[in-house]
């Protein structure tokens, strides 16, 4: 009789329907589970896919390493359990003392009923814990160091703990008395909780120190009383896990087999017809209810596996989904669970994938694109129907593999007991939905009654709201005329409604097939109540139907915080190649965006994302590929200097580290978001150095070289007003990106000079620094031997031109973004 058959017997005794399997079916299920652990295609029917499986443990050394991890987790679990028993026994002495008074809280008989066999169980586990911890500690001290010649296999075989488990299992009879008395003990607790306010106060606020940081967690009396019942039912599963990682040649193997046999025999012999594990009320009368479920990637064990996650009112349950075979029901296997009481959440975005991971994603995307094209080409005709069915099944499997390996957002879950699990999600929008749902349920730090894991896992089939992973190939028709296929452009302009100044960025996501990246973010704004980006994001979309936006606050050294989110339906009939401007409400924050769409067939995904360098590239090319009038590198550096460099003495005059400047230059050439993040942490003179370097390395000067002689003639005009009119006439003849960037820099330098009493940088000082970078003679004139202008005169003219512009008190405003004209008035979308 194995673990599964025990579970079936137990569920049947509790009037819970269960699918009874034959021994052959169980063997097939075990084989399937091994495949599920090594290949992310387990939620679908097995099918041959040209990708390597994840290797499984095979050598004795690997098994022993895994065995050591299992033993360490058992020690950690035992330590937590002992603290819970200690919390349960803490009031026993006082209650016994009060039983002899005129106003007892509980009578002697009631005290004996409530705490029956609990002290003996605590002593048994304390002895087991002490022995196991001592042997593990001795083993860890005796393991060979990195430079020693000892062999792990030898030290692993030397660690013998089977006798400890066998001794503990031989004392499981103590739990027999506890289980038989449990229902009566619960009735006493419930009755006294209702009738005696003194006991009610005690029963609802029992405390225990849980975890290495000794976090104090609040329990109900009934929750603590349930702990031994929950613990004994896991004994067989713990022994089975340990036995799987113990080589057959190990001295412990036979001992653990015997302990497992005795444990199974004990559980089979317990009177499971009692109702002790059914209908347990949670703290304060709350009933356990499913709040949310969905498929996520579990990376808790170092490998990625698709799992079905269930969020109940008091816990998170992670399960392994087994797709139904013919004539059978879908089934779930228990993975892990975490109580919500005291649960801490932290999310981070993994911006950098290693080259091998990028190559793997490209291979999967290319195969998925090919299958999708084949499906569309052969969907017609009688022969096409059979081919389409096979292609669609393969497409589902490859998309599921992509869904397993593409997630870049990490959600870390940390329990007060010290247990942690890591979930991976592809969408920040979905991650925020999970985070919000969990956060709403973790506000009350009261430990609830532990679940009956077998019953709860079995009930997932009926309770689930999500039937399958979010595969676009199964959730949407491939040929849906309402979906978008082509290039979707999203221009993010500005936001308002922030409660306090913040550095904010906007994350944009689209759905559909993930042949290309479906997510992009703006750069982070400067600290402001009304951030501006005017940044254009471009997506190659196939079968897209929805656009999602999130406004995220970025704080130095702290987790990013989502300020608001919303979604927008994408309809081909309302989008065209002209910009459509609208304001979206993301909770308290309003974000103004423009959308346009150009339909066209998509090319196969490229192996690497196209890089758009900004340094040493003509400014008209940079502004065109960014969809702006002023390059982002210019705006970001200037805004960062204004945020924290206006009081810096010698700003722009004192040079930063050339190594740090070149590092930032490289990052700007490859990843704008990462560059802005690093800019926030860089020394301010490094930031100013990046801006100066950008202008110096322009192939053509910011002020076109063919305008240099016109500027020189303008300087000869004696009348100040006429001179300015002539200078601005020359400026307005420049291309729009050059003109607006030049004006943007002038306004920035004027603001720097306003703090000259502190930073010592006058307008003349700034003109001296920037003049040679912004203006240059034509190359032909520089190389002409008979040129009448020597280098000293050229520098003087460069400085004088910039100085004259800087002295103007009514400079025209710079246009930082391209005009996004629309066919109609602006729209406001309420979400």
N, C-alpha and C positions, 0 to 999 in steps of 0.2 A: 504493500500500500504506500504510494508516494505522496508528496505534499499536495499535488493537485487533487488526488482522490480524497485525501483528508478534508480538503477545502469543500469539495462537492458534498461529502457526507455532512459536514457542519452546516452548509447552506441549506441542505435539504431538511435537516432537523429544525432549522429556524424558519421553515416555510418560505425560503427564498429560492426561486427557480434557478436551476443551474444546468448547463449542458454536460451530460455524463459522457466521458470519452473512454473508449477501449484502450487497452495497453498500446496497440499499434498506433492509434490516433495520437496518444500522448507522445510516443516516440517521434511521430511526424511533426508534432508541434514543437518538440525540443529542437529538432533539426531546423525547423523554420525560424525559431528564435535565434539560433546561432547565425543564420543568414541575416536576420533583422539587425543583429548587433554589429555585423560587419558591413552591411550594405544599406544605404538609406532608402531603398525602394520597398521596404517591408510593408507600408500601408497599402500597396497595390499587389496585384498578382505577380509572382516571380516571372521575369522575362529576361532574356539574354540582352545585356547592354555592354558595349565595348569599353568598359572602364574597370580598372583593377579594384578588387575588394580590399577592405582594410584587413591587415593581417591579424590573426588571433593568437592568443597565448599558446605556446607549444612546448618550449623547453622547460626543464625543471627549474632553471634559474629564474625564468619569467614567472612561473607559477609561485615560487617561493617569495619573490618580490611582492606579488599580488597578495599572497597569504599574509605577509607581514602587514600590509595595509589593512586587510580585513581584521586582523587581530587588534591593531591600533584603534580601529573604529569601534570594535567591541568594548575595549577598555573605556573609550570615551563615553559610549552609551551606558555602560555599567555605572560610571561615575555620576552621570546625570540621574540615572534611576535611583541610586543610593541617596542622592540629595532629595529626591522626591519622597522616598520612604522616610527620610529623616524629618521632612516637613510634615508628613502625615502623622508621625509618632510624637511630634513635639508637644501637642496639647494633651497627650494621653495621661501623663503624670498628674497634671492639674485637674483633669476631669475625674480621675480616680480619687484625688483628695477631696474634691467637692462632693463626691458621692456620699461621703460620710457626714456631711453637714445637714442642717435643717432645710436648706434650699439648694438641693443638688441640681447641677445642669443636666447630668445624666445619672441614671442609677448604676449600681455596680454591674448589674446584668446587661444594661445597655452598653456600658463601656467595653465589657467583654465581647459583646456581639460586634460592635463597630470595629474593634482592633484585633479580631480573632486571627491568629497565625501571622499577623503582620510583623511583630518583633522577630519571630523565628525566620521568616522570609528575609528580613533585613540582615540578620546575622549570617545566613547562608550566602547571600550575595556579597556581603562584606568580605567573607573568607575567600570566595572565588575571585573577587576583584583584587584583593591584596596579593594573592598568589600569582595571578596572571600578570599584574603590573610589575611585580618583582622579577619575573622571568623575562619579560620583555625588556625591562631596563638593563638586566644583566646581559641579554643578547645584544642590545644596541651598544653597550660598552665594549663588548668583545668583538664587534664587527671590525674587519680590517679597514684601515684608512686608505686614502687615495694612493699613497706611495708604498703600501705594504703588499706582500705577496699572497695574502690569504685569499681563499676562494669563497665566493658568496654561496655557492652550492653547499659547501661544507658547513659554514656557519648556519645556513638556513636549515639543514637537516639536524643540526645540533639543538635547535629550539624545539623542545618537547612540551606541549601543553594539553595533550589529549587526556591525561589523567585528571586534570583539573575539571575539564568539561564533563568527564564521566562521573566524577564525584558530585558535581553540581546536579546533573540529571538524575542521579540516584536519590536526590533529596527533593525532587519535584512533587513528591507526595504531599509536602506542606501546602502546595497550591491547591490540592484536591479539597482539603478542608476549607481553604479560603473561598474557593469557587462555590462550594456547597452552601456557604454562609453568606455569600455576597448579596443576594437579593434581600435577605432579612436586614443586613447591615445598611443597605441603601434606604430601606423603608424607615429605619430608625433615624437616619440622618435627615430625610425629608420631613418626617413628622416633627422632629425637634426643631428643625429650621423654621417651620411654620408656627410652632407653639411657643418657643422660647426666644426672645430677642437677643439674649446673651449668646446662645448657641448660633443664632442666625448671623450675628456679627462675626463670630469665629469661622463659621462655615463658608462665608463669602469672601474672606480676606486672609487666607493662609499664604504665607510667603516662603519662597525658597531662593537660594543663591544658585543660579544656573550659569554655566559657562566659565571660561577662564577669567573673564573680567568680573566675575561674581555679580552679574546683573540680577537684581531682585525681581522675581516674577510672581505675580499674584495668581493664586489658584482658588478654586472652590473646593470644599471638602469632598464633594462627590467626584470631582475630577481626579483628586489624589487617590481616592479609594479605588478608582478604576485602573490606576497605573499597574498594579500587580496582574490584574486580569489581562491587560493589554500585553504586558511583558511576557507572560508564559506562553501565549499563543505564537510569539515570534521565535521561540527557542528552536523549533524544528527548522525554520528558514535560516536562522543564523548558523546552525550546524551544517546545513546543506551548502551554504555559501563557503564556509570554511573547508568543507570536504572537497569542493570543486577545485580549490587552489592548493590542495595537499597532494603531492605525488604519491602514487601507490606504494613506492618503496620507502616512504617516510615512516618512521616509528609511530607517528600519530594516526596513520591512516586507519588501522584496525580499531584503535580506541575510539576515534571519532565515528566510525561506522556503528560501533556498539552504542555510543551515546545517542546517535541519530535514531537507532532502532528503539531504544528505550523511550526517547522523547515521543516518537510516533505512537508507541504503545500507550503511553500515558495520555496523550491527547485523544486517542481513540476511545480510551476507557472512561474519560470524564463524562459525566452526565450532561451532554450538550442539549438535552431537551429543555433545560431551564431557560428562562427568558432573560438571563442576566446580561446578555450582550445586545439586547434589542431595545429600541425605544429609549435610549438614554437621553435625558433632557440636558441641553447645554446650560451654561451659567445664566442666571437670571431668566430662566424659562425660555431662552431662545432655542429655536429648532434649526437644525442644520438644513441649509437650502443651497442649491446650485445657483451661483450668480453669473458665471461666465465660463466658457470653455473654448478651446481652440488648439490648433496645432502649432508647436514651437520646436526649435532645435535645442536639445539638451546637450550641453558641453561639460557637464559636471565631472565626468570621468576622463577628460582629456580628449575624447573623440566625439564627433558630432552624430547625434541620432535624432530622428524625427519622433517626437512624443506628443501625446494628447494631454493637455494640461487642463485641469478642472479647478475652478475657484469656488469654494464653498464659503459659507458665512464665517467659518472659523479656521479654515485650513486650505492649503494648496495641495492638490493631489496630482502627481505625475504618473501617467500610465503608458504602457506599451500596447499599441493597437494591433490586433490580429484580425486581418480581413477574413470575412466568412468564406468558407469553402462551400461547395454545393450541398444544400440541405442542412447547413449549419447556420448558427447565429454569429454575428460579429462578437468578438471577445476582447477583453482588456486584461492586461497583467499589471500588477502593482509595480511601480518603479520606486518612488519615494514620496514622502509627504512632509510638509512643514506647517506647524501651527502658525496662525497669523499673529498671535499675541507676541508683541515685542519684535516682530519681523522688520528688518531694515532693508531698504532697497537702494541700489546705486546703479546708474546706467552710464555707459561711456560709448563713444563711437570709435571704431577702429578705422582710421583714415588710410592706413597703409597695409596692403596685402603683400606678402612675399612673392617673388617672381614665379615660384612654382604654383602658388595658389592662383595667381592671375592667369597662368597658362592653362590650368585645369578649368577655370571658369570659361575661358575663351573656347576651349575644346567642347565643353558642354553646350555653350551658346551656339556654336557653329553647327553642331549636330541637331540641336533643337530647331534652328532656322531651316536646315535642310529638310527635316521631317515635316515642318509646317508647310514649306513650299510644295513638297510632294503631295501632301494631303489636299492642298488646294487645286493642284493640277489634275488629280485622278479621282476627284470626288464624284464625277459624273459617270453614268453608264453602269451596267451590271458588273463588269469586272472591277470598276472603280469602287464599288461598295465594299467588297471584301478587302481590297487593298486599303481603303480608307479606315476600316475597322482596325487592321493591324497597325497602320501608321499612327492612328490616334492612341492606341495602347502604348506604343513605343514613345510617342510624344509625351504622354502622361508620366511615364517613368523617367524620362530625361529631365522633364520640368521639375519633377520631385527631387531628383538629384541636385539640380541647380538650386532649388529651394533649400536644400540641406547645406550646401557649401557656400552660398552667396551671402548669408546674413553678416552684417558688419556692426550691428548694434548689440551690445552686451548688457544684459540685465542681471545684476548680481543680487542674490537673496541671502541674507545673513540672519540666522536665528539666534536668540539669546543662549540657546544650548550649545552654541559653537558650530552647529551644522551650517554648511553653505552650499548653494547650488547656483549654477550659471546657466542662463538661458540666452539664446541668440535669436534675433529677429531681423528681418530685412527692412522693415518699415519703422521709422521713428514714430509715425502716426499710430501704428498698432502697438508699439511699445508704450506709448503714452496712455493709450486706452487701458492696457493691462496695469500700468503703474497707478492710474487714477482709481481703478476698481479695487486694487489691493489696498491702497492707502486709505480709502473710505472705511475699510473693514478692520484696519489695524489701530484705530484711534483708542480703543478700549483695551488696556493691557491686562486682561483677565484670561487666564488659561482655561480653555474649555475642555470638555470630556474628550479623551483620545478616541479616534474612530475605530470602528470594527472594519479593519482594512479589507477583509475578504468580502464582506457584505457591501461596503461602499464601492469597491472596485467593480464588483459584479453589477451594481446598479447603474454604472456609467453608461451602459448600452441604452437603457431606457431614459436616463436623464439628459443625455448629451443633446446640445443644441446645434453643434457643428458635426456634420456627418463625415467629412473628408478634408484633407489638406486643401488650401486655397490654390488649386491648380487652374490656370486660365483655360487650359485645353479641355477641361471638363465642365467649368462653370459658365462658359460663354461659347456661342456658336462661332466657328472659325470665320464664316462669311457673313458677318453682321454689318449691314450697310451703315448702321448708326455709329460704328466704332471708327476711330481715327487711325489712319495709316499714312505716315509721312513725317514732316518736321513740325513740331510744336514749339513755339517760342513764347517764353514767359518773361516779361520785363517787370522786375520788382522795383517800385519807385520809392515809397516811403511808408512810414507807420506813425500812428498817433494814438494817444490814450494810455501811454505808460504812466504808472503811478509814481515812478521816480526815475531819474536818469539812469540809463543802463547801456551797456554795449550789447547790441542785439544783432542777430542774423536770422534770415528766413530760410527755412528748408522747404523745398518743393518736391513732391513725389507724383508720379503718374503710374497708372496700372497698365495692364496688357502684357504681352509676351516680353520677357526680359532678355531680348537679344542684345540690347544696349543698356547702359546704366539708366535706371528709372528714377534716380534721385540726384538732386544738385542743391547746393546752398550758396547763398550770397556771402560776401565777406562780412566781417563783423563791423558794425558802425562804431563811431566814437561814442562816448558817454553822452547821451542826449535824451530829452523827453520826446523828441520828434526825429527819430533817425531817418536818414536818407541813404539810399543805395544806388538807384538808377542803374541797376545791373540786369543785363539780359542773360537768361538761361535758356539753353536749347536742348530739346529732347528728340531723339529718333524713336517714334512710337509705332507700335503695331497692335491694333485692336484695343486702343486706349478708350476708356469710357469715363474715367474719373481723375480729377486733379486734387491733390491734398496740399495744404499749406500749414506750416507751423512757425510760430514766432518764438524764438529761443533767446533767452538772456544768458550771456556768457560772463562769468566772473573769474578773476584770476585766482587759481588755487582751489576753486570750488566746483561742484558739479553744475553743469548747465541746467537751466530751468526753463521748461516749456511754459510760455506765458499765455498761449492760446493756440487753437487749431481749428481748421474748418476743411470742408471738402466741396468741390464744385463739379457738377456733371458736365462732361465734354460732349457737345453735340455738333456734328459736322455741318448741320444746316445753319448754325449760328456763328460758326467760326470760318474765317477766310483769310486771305493774304493781307488784309488790312488790320491794323491794330484795333483791338476792342478793349477799352479801358473800363475798369470797374473797381469799386472799393468793397473789400471783404471784411466782415465782422468776425474776428477770432476772439470771442468772449469780450473782454474789456478793451482789446487792442484792435484797431482798424488798420488794414494794410491795403495800399493802393497798388494795383497791378494792371498790366496790359497783356492781352493774349492775341496771338495770330497763329494761323495754321496753313501749311502748304502741303497738299496731298501729293504723294508720289510713291512709287515702289521703293522698298528698302534694299540696300546692298547687304550682303552677308557681313556679320560683325567682324571688325578688324582685330588683329591679335593684340594690339596695344591702343590705348586711347590716344587720339591725336593731341600732340603737344602744341601749344600756342605760345611760344616765347615772346617776351615783351622787350627785353633788352636787345640793343643792336638791331632793332626792327623799325622800319619807317613808321612814324606815328599814325599815318593814315591807315596803315594795315592793322595796327594794334587797336585803334578805336573802332574800326569796322568789325573785327572779330569779337570785340567786347560789347558792341552795340552802344557805345557811349561817345561823348565829345571830348572828355578828359580821361586819359588812361587811369585805370584803377590804381596802379602803382604810385602815380602822382598824388591822387586824392588820399590814399591810405597813409602815405608818408607825411603829407602835409597835415592831415587831421591828427596823426599821432604826435607830431611836434607841437601842435597847438594844444593837445590834451595834457602834455606833461613836460614840454620843453621850452615854453615861453620864458620861464624864469632861469633857464640855463645860461650861465655866462659864456659868451662866445659861441652860441648856437650857430651852426653852419660855418663858423670860422675854425673851430677845433675839430679835428678829424677823429673818427672812430676807428675801431680795429678793422684793418683791411681784410683780415680773414673773415670776420663776422659779416662785413659788408658783402663780400663775394658769396658767402653762404646764403645770405638772404636773396641775393641776385639769382642764384641757382633755383631757389625755392619759388620765387616769383615766376620763373620761366616754366615751372612745372605744375604748381598747385597754388592758386590764389588764396584759397581758404587757409591752407597750412601756412602760407607766407604771412597773412594778416595775424594769425595766432602767434607766430614767432615774433612778429613786429611788436606785439603788445609786451613781450618779455625782453626785447632787445634794449641795450643801452641807447639813450636818446641821440647821442652823437653818431651812433651806427645808423639810426633811422635817417637822420639828416644826410649822412654820407650816401645812403642808397639813392635818395632823391637827386643829389648832385651827380652821382654816377650815371643815372638814367639819362640825364640831359647831355652829359659829356659823350655817351656812347651812341647817341642817335646818329644814324648814317647821314642824315641831313639835319642842320640845326633847326631848333624849334621855330625861330624866325627865319623864313626861307632866305637862302644866301643871295638870291637875285634881288632881294629888297634892300641889301646892305647899302648900296650907293644912294638909293632914295632916302634912306634914313640919314645918311651923312649929309645930304643936301638939306634935309629938314632941320638939322641941328644948326645950320648956318643962318637960319632965319632969326633976326634979332627980336622981333615982337613975340612975347611969350605966348599970347593967345593964338597968334597965327602959326607959331611953331607946333603947338599942341594939335591944332586942326590938321596940320600936314602930317604929323606923326600918326594920328588916329586914322587918317585917310590911308596911309600905308598899311596900318594894322588891319583895317577892314578889307583890304585887297588880298589878305592871306587866306589860305584854305581854312574852313571852319574848325577842324580839330586843332590846327596850330594856333589860330586866333583865340579860341576859348581856353585852351590849356595855358597860353601866355597870360591871359587875363586872370585865370585862376591862380597862377603863381604870383602875379602882382598883388592881388588881394591878400594872399597868404603872407607875403613879405611885409606888407603894410601892417598886418596884425602883429607880426613879430616885432617890428620897429616900434609899435606902440608901447612895448615893454622895455625900451632901450635903457631906461634908468636902471633896470635890473640886469638885463642880459648884455648891455653894452653894444648892441648891434643897431647902428643908425641906418638910415636909408642908403647913405653912401657906402657904408661897409657892406651891406647886402648887395648893392649894385656892383661893387668891386668883385664880389665872389661869384655872382650869377651871370654877369655880363658876358665873359668869355665863353660860358657854356651855352647861353641862349642865342647868341649872335656870332656868325663867322663870315669871313670873306668867301666868295666863290673859290672853288679849288683852282680854276683856271687862272684867276688873278693872283692867288698865292704863289703859283709856280711861274709867273711872268717876271722875267728879269727886269724889265723896264718899269715895273710897277712903281708909281710915285708914292705909295703908302707903305711905310715901314711898320714893323711889328708893334712898336711903342705907340704909334698913332692909332693903329687898329684897336689896341686894348683900350686906349682912352675913349675912342668912339663907342666901343661896346659898353663900357661903363656909363658913359654919358647918356646913351640912348635909354638904358634900363632906368637910370636915375631920373630922367625926365618923365618917364611913364610913372614911376613910383611917386613922384611929387604931385601927380594929378589927384585932386580931392573928389572927383566924381567919375571914377572909372566905371565903364559899363560892366554890368554883371556878367559873369561867365555862365554859359549854358553847358552844364555837365553831362546831360544825356541827350540822346536823339529825340526829336519830337515824335511822339506816338499818336499820330492823328487817328481818329476813329470816324466811322460812318455816322454815328449817332452820339448823343450826349452820354456823359459818364453814367454808369450804372452802379447802384449800391446793392450788394448782395448781403442779406441778413442770414446768418447761420447760428 
